[in-house]
């Protein structure tokens, strides 16, 4: 029977899902988390290993001759040395799409929070500020209506497109930048533009591109300088897309009127992360992907990836 090990299963399944799909394929051991000094020991002679954020290096792969399949419990696979896996005949499969609707919904939720500061106003009411206010209403920040505003999307893949659809439903005009534009997606209120034009014209900029050398630090002091005064920035993609010190300066100067991120450069966030001290900054702990529905889809695809591999038809392979 195939030996299967999950190195860090807790975030995918904290107890509200089932591992029964993998249990039906082989002998399964699930670890909530795996520290660096236990990775090699826990993989051992397993033929199939799943990881979310636990790294699997070339050295580890070389020392695990039984290993034939690595399943990533995520879309990103930068924690795995895919070249070393290929050289050793190990198939690496990821989950290419499972959280499109969840992440798009979350990006818009962050935008609406930036526009209305709903949480803060609710806290103020509970603290008695409305009870003791001399007027029948009050607001702590300028509020923003989105209809007619320009919504800039950097990275127009599945999630970028879905987010743009919701933005259009709110009456926004979409400005999309992507290295591989698909003109068939253009409509009266959605068009491709250059990055410089997007920076200059967008009232809101939402990041949905992958993290590549070409996109790392794409939000920096130079690109922020090209943006509209009062722009709002959202990141539900990858933390290193933003030079965080530069964004802090943009926020504190007022050039950027607000920013909301679900990802940061190092996770969990470090105590000295500059965004923790920035004005008008919302930070959430990488949860855009995490509704139960999207995690169940992830689980289903993860199981099917291994099943297809066992049947000799590997799918979603990232190291061919």
N, C-alpha and C positions, 0 to 999 in steps of 0.2 A: 504494500500500500504506500502511495506517495506520502512523504513527510512534508508538511506545510508549516511554516512559521510566520506569524505576524509580529513584527518587531515593536510596533507602536500603534496599537489599535484603539486606544481610548478615545481620541478625538473623533474618529469615525463612528465608533460605537461605544458610548459611555454606559450602555445598558438598555437602550430603547430599541435596538435592532437585534438581529440574530446572525450568528456566524454559520448557520446550518448549511448554507450553500457550499461553503468550503469544506465543512465536515463531511459532506456527501462525496467529496472527491478524494479525500485522503485523511491521514492522521494529523489533526490540527492542534497547534499550540499557539495561544494568543498572549502576548505581553502587552500591558498597558503602555509601557515606555521601556526603552532600552538605552542605558548609558553607553558611552563610547567604549568603555573597557569590557563590555559584555556582548558586543555585537558579534564578534567571531565565535564566541562560545555558544551563543543562542542559535546562530545559524547552523553551526555544526555540520551534520551530514544531510541537512534538509535539501530536497530537490527544488522546492518552490518557497520563495520568501516574499513577503509583502512589507512595504515600508511606506510611510507618509513623509516624515521629515528626518528619520534616522539615516545617516549617510552610509552608503555602501561603496567603499573605495576599491581601487585596483588591487591593493594588497589583500583586502578581505576576499575579493572574488578569487584571487589566485590561491588562497588558502582554503577554499571551500570547493573541492573538486566535484562534489556531488551536485552542486547548484546548477540548475538548468533553466530556471525561470525566476525573474524578479518582477513582481507586480507592484506598481506605484498606486497608492491610494490617493491619488491626486492627478491633476493635469500636468503640473510642472515636475520635471524629473532631474533637475540639476543636482540633487543629492546623490545621484548614482553616476559612477564612471561608466558611461554607456559604451565608450570605445573599448575599455578593458573587458566589459561584458561580452561585446561582440567578438573580441579576439579569443575569448575563452568559450565561445559557443553558447553563451547565456542570452536568452531572449528577454528583453525588457519591454513590458507593455504598460501603458498609462491609461488614464480615464479621460479621453479627449473632450467629452462634453457631458456634464451632469447637472451643473448648477447655473445654467444660463439664465433662467427666469429668476432664481433666487438672488443672484448677484446683481442683475439688472434692477430688480425691485429694491435691493438694498442701496444701490447707488442713488436711486431717486429718493429713497427715504433720507439719506444723508443730505441730499440737496434741499429737500423740504424742511429739514431741521435747520439748515443754514438760513433758509428764507424766513422761518417763523419762530425759531428758538422755542419750540413747543415744550420741551422738557424743563427748560429754565422757567418759563412762565407758569407751568404747573407747580413747580417747586415754590415759586413766589406766592402763589395763591395759598398753598398749604401752609406757608410761613406767616400768613395773615396780611400780606401787603394789599390784597384786594379788599378785604374786610375793612381795613383802616384807610383806604384810599378815598380822597374827596371827590373823585370823578367815577363815573360808572364803568370806565374801562381804562387800561393803561398798557403800555408796552415798553420793554426794557431796551429794545434795539430797533433800528429801522427794519421794517418788514418789506418783503419783495414779492411782487407778482411776476410770474414766469411767462405768461402769454406774450408773444411778440419778441421775447429775448432770444439771443443766439446761444445754442448749446453746442459746444465744441467737443468732438469725440476723437481722441487720439488712439487709434487702433480700432478698425471697423470690422472685427470678426463677429462671431456669434453673439457674444455678450455686448459688444459695442452697438451692434445693430438692434438688439432687443432693448437696450437702454434708450437708444435713439427713438424707437417706436413709442415708448412711454413718454419721452420728452415731447414728441410731436403731438401726442394726445393731450398734453398740457398746453398746447398752442405755441410751442417753441419751434424755431427754425434750426435745423441741424447742419453743422459744418463738420464734415468728416475728413480726417487725414489718415491715410493708410498707404503703406509701401506698395500694396497690390490692389489698386482701386477696381471696383466692379461697377461700371457705369450703369448697369441694369438696376442697381439699387437706388439710383437718384430719382427724386420726385420733386414736386413743386417746393416742398419745404425741407428737402434733404439733398445736399450736394457735396461733392468732393472739392476740397480746396488744398492749397499748399499749407505746410505747417506755419509759415510766417503769416499767411492770411488768417488762419484759424486763431493764432495768438493775438492778432491785431483786432479781430472782430468779435470774438466769443465773449459773452457775458459770464458763461460758466464753462469750465474745461473739465472733462471727465476722462480719466486715464483707463484704457482697456487694452493696451498693447502688451505683448510678452516682454520679458526682460532679456534683452540681447545687448551685446556691447554697443550697438548703435542706438539703443533706447535708454541705457543706464544714464541717470542724471539728466533726462530730457527736460525736466523742470528744474531750472537753475537760475542764477541771477541774470544771465543774459536773456533767456527766454521770458522770464518774468518781466524784464524791462520792456519787452515788446508787447505785453498784454495791456488790455484796457485797465484804466484805473478802476479799482473796485471789483475786479474779477473774483470769482469764486472757483476753487479748485477741489476736485474730488478724486480720490485714488482708492479703488477696490481691486487693483491688479497686483502690483509688486512694489514693495517699499523702496528699493533702490532706484526706481524711476525718478525719484525726487531727491535733489540735494537738500537735505532737511535744514541745514543752517541757512541756506539761501531762502527757503520758504519761510522760515521764522522771521528773517529780516523783512521779507515782503509783507508778512502779516503785521508785524510790529510797526512798520512805516505807514500802513494803511493802503499801500499799493494793491495788496490782496485783501479783500474785505472779509474773507472767511475761507476756511479750508476744512475738509473732513476726510479722514483717511481710515481705512480698515486694515492697513498694512504699513509697516515701518521697516527701516533698514535692517534691524536686528530684532528677531522675535524669540522669546518674549521681549518686550521693550526694555531698554536699559534705563536706569535712573537718570543718566545724563543725556538722554535724547533731547535735542534742542526743541523739538515740537512741544514737549511738555511745558515749556515756558513761553509759548507763543500766544499772542492775542487771538481771539475768535477762532479757536482751534478745537475741532472735535476729533477724538481718537477712540476707535473701538478695537477690541482684541481679535481681529481676523475672524469674524463670524459671518461675513456675507454668504459664505458657502454652506452654512451649517443648519438650515432648516431640516427637519427630519425627512421631508420628501426628497430633498436633493441628496442627502446622505444615503437614503435607500436606493436611489438610482445609482449612486457611486458603488454601493455594495453589489448591486445586481450586475453591473458591468465588470467589476473586479472578479466576481465569480465566473462570469462568462468568458473573460479573458483566459483564465486558467483552464476552463473546460475546453475551449477551442484549442489551446496549446496542447493539451493531452490528446485531443483528437487529430493532431497534426495539421491544424489550420490556425496558427497563431494570428491574432488580430491586435490592432492598436499598437503595433510594434514601433518603437522609436529608435531602434539601433540596427536597422537592416544593413 
